[in-house]
């Protein structure tokens, strides 16, 4: 078993170079939280909980110690509630075609994008004392259309990821009141995706009746990858922090179909995401004991997109992320942020045994700000200590 695993890693590492003619631009699974969604996404200088596994491996020294037992975070994008209401109407109607041709329904499915995702319940991990590791899963469904074409593209996806790494401190003079940490992490992941394209009426009838045989009979596209992240985190007087991280420094992916259809295995790499950010964490004595934490963050993500994937490089405005988190009495967290050019807001309750988070935020599907906005909701229940 161990030999097979090493062989798989060797194949993944070499394949993108040997089979570039069959290459594609791959993607790594994204694991986020309602808290991060409320404060403008991941921040390279923020390292205080289990999400440091994905944001910056250099943070394993300053994060935690924190142990994650499980998580159930729901992320909804687009008019999910309108679609759910429509499914109910179709299920109880004797003439579903009349409902689908209604002008309001036609408008709903024009340039549609809607998704529902669940992070968890597998969320088992630890960060602290320079060590970080975890095993996570995510399940999602996406519906999309282009223009007014009455064909819906549906995709169901399941992702599993193991990530583990280590960070170590670079010795600095004690009088500098500073710390400098370097970190490295390795991730192994598998993503299975099933896709189905049907006309609006057929697909709505499929979902409303609960009969998913058409979807389950489609071939499964399986992506298996191994990736490397590395980062640096500098902190002065526990007040000002600056981080830079190279996510997916090298992440080869192999794609195949299950069951095997005779199509060759293809190979690709996930483009590197070089991001940097700063965080200001003042300790205002005059606000104690009521305000027990304040964090202000600004980041610029995917700095090299115009080089690593120029065909999908986005407007620089979409790379800017910012967030503010105010913690009151160590229990209540008030959050606000900016990501993809849209504002976000959220609230969190830390009840020791578990944490409850809620966020509302916007995201941009196009490469330019304001062309295709999507509004999102996130609700997270996390069991950590």
N, C-alpha and C positions, 0 to 999 in steps of 0.2 A: 504493500500500500504506500509505504514511504517512497519507494523507488518510483512508483507511478506518479506520485505528486511532484517529485523533483523533475521527472521527465516532462510533465505538463508545463511546469514553470519554464523549463528550458525551451520548449516548443513555442510558448507564448512570447518569450523574450526574443527569439530569433525570427519567428515567422513574418512580422511586418517588414523586415528588411529583405527577406528572401522572396516574398510573394506580394510585392508592392503593386503589381498589376491588378490584384484582387482586393486591394486595401479599401477601407472605408473610414469615415470619421466616427469614432466610437464615443460612447458616453459612459460615465461612471454613475452608479446609483447615487441619488441625492437623499441624504437624511438630514432633515431640519427639525426644528421644534417651534411651537407656538411662541415661545419667548423670543427666539431669534427672528421670527417673522415680524414681531412687533417692534423690534429695534433695528430694522433695516438689514436683516440677513446676517451672515457670518462676518465676524470681525477678527482680523489678524492679531490684534493686541488684547482681545478678550479671552481670558483663560480662567474660568472659575467653576465649570461644571463638566458633565460627561460629553457635551458637544465639542469640547476641545479636541476630541479624537478626530473630528472632521475639519476644524477650523485652522489649527496650528499645532503640530506635534511638539514644538518647543515649549508649549504651555503645560506639559505634564509635570514640570517642577512646581509651578505656582497654583495649578488647579487642584482642588480637593484637599485631602483625600475624599473622594466620593465614589460610592458604589451604586450602580443602577441595577435594579431587580427586574423591572418590567415597565412598559410604556404603552399607552393607547392614545396616539395623537391623530386626530382627524383633520384633514386639510381639504377644503372645498373651494373650487375655482369656477367662476362663471355662473350662469343662471341655473344652478343645480336644483334649487327649490322649485323653479318654474317647470323644469323638466320632470321632477318627481310628481308635481301636480298634474302635468299632462299625461303621464303614465297612468295615474289613477283615473283620469277621465276616459282614456282609451279602454282601460280594462273594464269599466262599467258601462261602455257604450255599445249599442247594437249597430252603429254606423261609424266606425273609427275613421273611415276615409273622409267623412265630412269634417271631423275635428282637425285632421292633418292639413286639409286645404283651407282652413280658416286663415284669414290674412294675418292675425296676430301670431299664429303658429308658424306661418311662412316667415314672418319677420324674425321670430325667435331662432329659426334654423339658418338664417342668413349670416355667413361668417361666424358660425358658432364655434365656441371653445368652452368645454366644461369638463371638469375632472373631479374625482373624489379619490382620496388616498388615505391609507391608514398606516402609520408607522407603529410597528409592534404587532402582537404583544411581546415578541422577542426583542428585548433590549437589555442585555446582560453585559455589564462592563464595569471597569474601574479606571480611575485616573487619580494620580497623586504620587508624590515622592519620586518623580522622574519616570514613572511607569504608566503606560496606558494600554488598555486592550478592551475589546468588546465584540459581541456578536449581535447582529441586528437584522430585522426583516421589514419589508415594506410591501404593501399591496395597493394597486391603483387601477382605476378605470378612466379612460379618456374618450370623449366624443368630440368630433370636429367636422366642420364643413368648410368649403371654400366658395365664396360668392353665394349665389342663390341656387346652386346646383342641389337638387333634392337627394343627394347621396351622402350618407353619414359614414364617416370612418370611425370605427370603434376599436379600441385597443385595451386589453387587460394585461396587467403586468405584475409579476412577483419578483422581488429582489432579496437576495441574502448576501450579507457581507460580514467578513471577519477583518478586524483591523487591530494591529498591535504595534507598539513602538516604545521608544525610550528617548528621554531628553537628559542632558547633563549641563551643569553650570560651568561657565568659564570663569576662573578666579579673577576677581577685580579687587583693587585696593579698598580696604574697609572704609576709609574716609570718603570714598566716592559715593557711598550710600546707594550703590547701583548693583543690579544683577544683570547677567547676560547668559541666556540659555540657548542651546542648540538642540534641535530635535529631529528625529527621523522615525517614520512609521511605514509599515507595509500593509497593504490591504489585499484580500482575496475576495472576489465577488462573482456571483452568478445572477443573471437576469433572464427570466423567461417572458416572452411577449407573444400574445396571440392577437391577430388583427382580423377585422371583418369589415367589409364595405357593402352596405345595402341601401336600398331606398328608404326614405323616412318612415313610411307606413310599416314596412316589413320589420325594420329594426325596433320601432316603438312597440309593435305587437309582440316581438320576441321578448323584450325586457318586461313589458307589462304582464305577460302571461307566466313569466318565471321559467320559461323553457329555454335553456341556454345550450341546447345540443348543437345548434349551428355554430356557436362560438367555440364550443369545446372540440368540435370536429376539425377545426382549422389547425394547420401545422404550427408547432411551437418553435419560435426563433429563440435559440439559446445563446446568450453571450457569456463567456467565461473569461475573466481577466485577473491580472495581478498588477498592483500599482505601488508607486513609491511617492510619498510626500516628505517634504523637509521644510524646516522653518527656523527662524531666529526671533527671539523675543528679548527686548531690553526694557528694564524698568528702573526708574529713579525714585527713591524714597517712597515706594509703593503709591506714588501719586500720578506719575506720568509714565506711560508705557508705549512702546513702538514695536511693531512686529512686521515681518515680511515672510511670506510663505509661498512655496512652490507646490501647489496641489497638482497631483498627476504629473510629477516630474518626468516619470516614464511609466506609462500604463498601457501595455499591449493587451489586445482583446481578440479572442477567437470566436467566430459566429458560425453556428451550424443549425440544422433543422432536425426536430424530433417529432415523429419518427423520420429516419433518414429518407430523403426524397431523391437522392442521386445528385443533388446540387453540391458543389464543392464547398469545403470549409473556407470561409474568407477571414481575413485578418485586418486589424486596424489598430490605431492608437488613440487614446483620449488626449486632446490638446492640453498642453500645460496651462494651468491657471496661476499666473504669478500675481499675487495681491499684496498690498501693504496697507497698514492702518496705524492710527494712534488712538490712545485712550487717556482721558483725564479723570482721575478719581480723587477729588478733593475730600477733605475730612473737616467740614465746617463745625467747629466746636460749639458755635452759638446755636446750631440746630439740634444738637444732642439733648436728650436721648431719643428724640422722636425720629429724626432722620438717621438711619443706620447705614446708609449706602447711597452713593451717587456716582454714576458712570456716564461719561460723555464720550462718544466714539465717532470717528470719521475714517472711512476707508475708500480706496480706489482698487477695484478688482479687475482681474483678467487684463493686466497691463499690455500683454503681448498679443492680443487677439488679432491685430492687423498683420501679424507675422505667422502665427500658428494656425489660424483658420480665417484667412482674409475674406473668403466668400460670405462668411456669416459674422464678420466683425460689426459691432454695434456702435452707435453714436457714443462719444465719450461721456455724455451726461448720464447714460444708463449704467456706467461703471461706478458712479459715486454712491456710496452708502453712508448713512449716518444714523445714530441712535442715542437715546437718552433713557436711563433707567434710574428711578428714584425709589429706594426701599424705605418703608416706614415701619418702625418697631420690629424689624427683622421678619415680618409676616407678609405685609402688603407691598407689592411692587407695581408702580405706575410706569408705563413705557410709551415711548413715541419714537418714530424713526422716519427715514426717507430711503427708498430703494426703487430703482428703475424709474426714477422721476416722480414717484407717487408717495404720498404720506401713509404712515401706518400708525397704529395705536393698539395698546393692549393692557392687560392687567394680569397679575399673578398673585396666588395665595400659597405661601409656604407653610404647610401644616405639619411639618416635621416628618411624619410617616409617609406623606405624599405631597406632591405639588400640583396645583391646578392652574393652568394658563389659558388665556384667551387672547386672540389677536384678529384685527381687521387690517387688510393691507391691499395695495394694488400692485400689479405686475404688468409688464409690457411684452407682448408676444412678437412684435416686429423689431426691426433693427433701428428704428427711429422713435423718439419719444412722442407719445400721444396718438400713434396711428392705430394701435389695436390693444387698448387697455382691457385688463381682466381684473375683476375685484374678487377678493378671496377672504375666507374665514378659516381660522384654525382654533381648535380646542384640544388641549393636551392634558392628560392625566398621567403623571410620572411618579413611579415609586422609587425613590432614591434616598440614600442616607450617607 
